[in-house]
């Protein structure tokens, strides 16, 4: 039986250390539900999958997902609330807590929210890093009321 020692005390420093890593690819179904030529659905991979998930999370209203009342960012509902000096902070807190709780693949780095009450519009710019990678993704979206 052969065993390898990798510590200084064992004096076996000439051998290379064993480094193992498992690359984990993130994949989600593309929400456009377009079919490929073979009849299967297209998939979003890695950064695109996480970006789609974060956007979907923020656009989902509270109480929309069955059996999970707390899921969602509820940004659409905030378009119709009265705007005061705390509205921007409320939106930022809702986005931050939703991503922290429901999207473990994303680490929020920067968040910029602009509220335009006269136009019934909210501008959101989210910069996040994907877990286990150094890839930084920018999600820039605008929510507005449809007339």
C-alpha positions in Angstrom: 0.0 0.0 0.0 1.5 3.3 -1.1 0.7 6.5 0.8 1.7 10.0 0.1 2.6 12.5 2.7 2.2 16.2 1.9 3.3 18.0 5.1 6.6 19.6 6.0 6.9 17.3 8.9 6.9 14.3 6.6 9.6 15.7 4.4 7.8 15.0 1.2 7.8 18.4 -0.4 9.0 17.4 -3.9 5.8 15.8 -4.9 3.0 18.0 -6.3 0.0 18.6 -4.1 -3.3 17.1 -5.1 -5.7 19.9 -6.1 -9.2 18.9 -7.0 -11.9 21.1 -8.1 -15.2 20.4 -9.5 -16.4 23.0 -12.0 -20.1 23.4 -11.6 -22.0 24.7 -14.5 -25.2 26.5 -13.8 -28.1 25.9 -16.2 -31.7 26.9 -16.3 -34.4 26.6 -18.9 -34.7 29.6 -21.2 -37.9 31.3 -20.3 -38.8 32.1 -23.9 -39.6 28.4 -24.2 -38.4 28.3 -27.8 -37.7 24.8 -29.2 -34.5 23.7 -30.8 -34.5 21.7 -34.0 -34.5 18.4 -32.1 -37.6 19.4 -30.1 -35.8 20.1 -26.9 -35.8 23.5 -25.2 -32.9 25.9 -25.2 -31.0 26.4 -21.9 -29.3 29.3 -20.3 -25.9 28.5 -19.0 -23.7 30.0 -16.3 -23.9 33.8 -16.1 -26.9 34.0 -18.4 -28.8 31.5 -16.1 -28.0 33.4 -12.9 -28.9 36.7 -14.6 -32.2 35.4 -15.8 -32.9 34.0 -12.3 -32.2 37.3 -10.5 -34.4 39.2 -12.9 -37.2 36.7 -12.5 -36.8 36.8 -8.8 -37.1 40.6 -8.7 -40.1 40.7 -11.0 -42.0 38.1 -9.1 -44.5 39.7 -6.6 -44.9 38.5 -3.1 -47.6 35.9 -2.7 -47.3 34.9 -6.4 -45.5 31.7 -5.8 -47.7 29.0 -4.3 -46.7 27.6 -0.9 -43.9 30.3 -0.6 -45.4 33.6 0.3 -42.1 35.4 0.9 -40.6 34.6 -2.5 -40.0 37.5 -4.8 -38.7 41.0 -4.9 -42.1 42.6 -5.5 -40.7 45.4 -7.6 -43.9 45.5 -9.8 -46.0 46.2 -6.8 -43.8 49.1 -5.7 -44.7 51.0 -8.9 -48.1 51.7 -7.6 -47.2 52.8 -4.0 -46.9 56.4 -2.9 -43.4 57.7 -3.3 -41.7 59.3 -0.3 -38.2 59.9 0.9 -37.8 56.3 2.1 -39.1 54.6 -1.1 -35.6 54.2 -2.6 -34.3 52.6 0.6 -37.3 50.2 0.8 -36.6 49.1 -2.8 -32.9 48.6 -2.2 -33.6 46.5 1.0 -36.2 44.4 -0.9 -33.8 43.7 -3.7 -30.9 42.9 -1.3 -32.8 40.6 0.9 -34.4 38.7 -2.0 -31.1 38.1 -3.6 -29.4 37.1 -0.3 -32.2 34.7 0.6 -33.4 33.2 -2.7 -30.5 33.3 -5.1 -27.4 31.6 -3.5 -25.5 31.7 -6.8 -25.2 35.5 -6.8 -23.3 37.8 -4.4 -24.5 41.3 -4.6 -21.7 43.9 -5.1 -23.4 47.1 -6.0 -27.0 48.3 -6.2 -28.3 51.5 -7.8 -32.0 52.4 -7.7 -33.5 55.4 -9.3 -37.2 56.2 -8.7 -39.0 58.5 -11.1 -42.5 59.1 -9.5 -43.7 61.5 -12.2 -43.1 58.8 -14.9 -44.2 55.8 -12.8 -40.8 54.2 -13.5 -38.1 52.6 -11.4 -34.6 52.1 -12.8 -32.5 49.4 -11.2 -28.8 48.6 -11.8 -27.5 45.5 -10.1 -23.9 44.4 -10.2 -23.3 40.9 -8.7 -20.6 38.3 -8.8 -21.4 34.6 -9.5 -20.4 32.3 -6.7 -17.3 30.1 -7.3 -16.2 32.3 -10.2 -14.7 35.7 -10.7 -17.4 36.7 -13.2 -19.2 39.9 -12.6 -22.6 40.4 -14.2 -24.5 43.7 -14.6 -28.3 43.6 -14.7 -29.8 46.9 -15.8 -33.5 47.0 -16.0 -36.3 49.5 -15.9 -39.8 48.9 -14.5 -42.6 51.0 -15.8 -46.3 51.0 -15.8 -48.0 49.8 -19.0 -50.7 52.1 -20.1 
